[in-house]
Amino acid sequence: MKSEDIRYRHTVKSADLITVRMIVESSGFFNREEIEVAAELVAERLSKGEKSGYFFIFAEMDGRAVGYTCFGPISGTLYSFDFYWIAVRDDFRGRKIGQGLLSKTEDAIGSMNGRRIYVETSSRDLYAPTRAFYVKNGYRLEAALKDFYAPGDSKYIYFKEV
């Protein structure tokens, strides 16, 4: 696979309700409730458009989505954005698709006058590669909220200025 084999799309289609669910489910990282939340954000975007505050970028190969991001401006802030989701189908991981999606997302946030990106993740061992991915791409740990998700499962908040 070459990077030119990947196409990026910013539009959201009704089929993405299923696509996002399948991508997130394939990762093995998320529970049933989290998978439903990911799909709900797609539904919100489809029903309200940009007014939803949710923006998406899909990485496609041969016309099918293999990964995506979801992000949006943080209400009440001037330049800050939340980076809600990044997920790549399990069978496409390790091919730098996530890095391409992250780069495209940062570019999109910059074009929307965003300057600060916040992303949160779990402290569980399962998420160690996720945390390493953010650090490798210039994010720094900004805060840790102890036992946020559950006892022994803290929320880590990473930050990057773009």
N, C-alpha and C positions, 0 to 999 in steps of 0.2 A: 504494500500500500504506500502510495506517495501522497504528500500533502495536497497535490493538485487533484487527487481523487475525491477529496472532501469538498462538499459545497455547504455553505452556511446560509440558513434562511432565518429571517426575522419575523415572518408572518406565522400566525397560529391557525391551524386547520382543525376542523371538528374531529378528524381522525387522530389528532394529537392527544385526545382524552385517553385513548387506548394506548397509543405509542408511549406516552410519558409513564403511564402505569407499568407497562412492560419493561421499560428501561430501568426504572427505579426498583421494581421487583427483582430484576435479574441481578442487581448489584449484591444482594444478600445483606445489605447494611441496614435496611429500613423495615420497621414493623408495619403491620396492616394499617394502623391509623396514619402513619407518616405517608404511606403510599396513597391513601385516600386524599390527604392534604395536597400532595403533589398534583393529583388529578383535579382537585377543586380549584387550584390556582389557574389551571388551563381553562376550566369552565368559566371562571370569573373573567378571564381575559376575553373569552369568546363572547360573553354576554355584554360586557361593558367596554370592550376595546381598551384604548390607552387610559381611559378614566379609571380603570381598575387599579392602575399603578403597578401592574405586573407586566414585565417585558421578557421575551424569550428569544433565545438563539438556539437553533437546531443544527447539528452536524449531520449531514446526509452523505451516504455512499450509495451509488446506484439507485438513487431515488428513495431510499428509506432512511429514516432517522436512526442513528446509532448512539446519539448523545444529545444532551441539551443543557442549557442554563436557564435560570429564572432569576430576575433581579428587579429592583425598583427603587425609586427615590423614597427616602425616609420622611414621612410627613413632619412638618414643623422644622425642618432643617433647610439650609440654603444649598449645600453641595454634597450631602451625605447620601449614600445608597446602601441598601441591603443586598447582599448576594445570597439569595435564598437557597438555590439548588444548583448543583452541578452533578451530573450523572452520565456515565457511559455504559452502554450495554456490556455485560460481563465478558462476552466473547470478543469484544473489540478493545478491551483494556490493554494498556502497554504499548499502544500505537501512537501516543502523543495527541490523541483526539481531545483529551481533557485539557491539555496545555493550549491547544488551538482554540478551544471553546473559551477558556479563561482569557486569552489574549483578545479575542473578538469581543467578549463581554466588557473587558476593561476599556477597549476602544469605544464601544457603544456608550458606556457610562460617561466617558470623556466628551463624546459628541453631544451628550445631554447636559453638559455643564457640570457633571459630577466630578468631584475632586477627592472624595473620601469613600472608601469601600469597606464595609464591615461584613464579616462572615462568621458564623458561629458553627461549632461542631462539638462533639462529645469528647470527654476525656477517656472513654473506654479504650482498651487496647485495640479493638477492632478498627478504631479510627486513627491509629498511629500513622498509617500511610497517607491519610487525608491531611493530617496536620503537617506532615513532612512536605506534602505537595504544596501547601500554602506557603510554608517557610521558604521552600526552594524558589517560589515565584514572587518573593519579595514582601510577603505578608509577615507581620510581627504580632506576637501575642500581646493583646491590649488588656485583657481582663480574664479572670477565671472566677466563675460563680460556683462555689462548692456545693455539691449535692443537688444541683439545679434540676436535673432530669429524674434522679433517683439517688438513694444513698450510694455513694461511691462513684457516681456518674455526674461529673461537673460539666458546666458549659464553658467552653473556651471561645473567646471572641478575638478574632484576628482582624487586623486593620492594614490597609495600604492606601497611600496617597498617590493619585494618578494625575 
